[in-house]
């Protein structure tokens, strides 16, 4: 009997891709499975660590192996309840193992295409959360510190709250902000997702953090 590690069915790329398929199914025709998979491919491809850890090609292989495990079992009954429920819904009457293998092949085919630019395929909300999680988290800080004298004062307070161990937060904020400025160089930048994340707002965030690091840590 070949092994079927439980972790494959409780997290990781197989479950992520099944979740994407379900989101399309639940959208009532508003979303395209091909486009959502293209977004997944774009997210992984633009993150060096994600690509190094589990490339899209490997993710497709994990999904296919998951299908093979289900085929050997002959049933979903022995798998974790969340996995069983999601695959059953996604397959929608199709043989679960065959569905997983078909989804894996779709991922492989789309991975051979050039990743679409954001002007061609706009960034989705879930994609934004994966690419800019720390900027999204900073939005909550802004709401909590509404009485602060200025935007830069809030940035400074957030970063220095862990001084002298503020490197991780400083790197996270500035890296995501610079990425946003490069990917979306227009004046509005990420304003469609975060009201403050215009080109000027992100530049101010970067400058405030760099000023603190140079004054306090150089």
Secondary structure, 3 states (H helix, E strand, C coil): CCCCCHHHHCCHHHHHHHHHHHHHHHCCCCCCHHHHHHHHHHHHHHCHHHHHHCCHHHHHHHHHHHHHHHHHHCCCCCCCHHHHHHHHHHHCCCCHHHHHHHHHHHHHHHHCCCCCCCCCCCCCHHHHHHHCHHHHHHHHHHHHCCCCCCHHHHHHHHHHCCCCCCHHHHHHHHHHHHHHHHHCCCCCCCCCCCCCCCHHHHHHHHHHHHHHHHHHHC
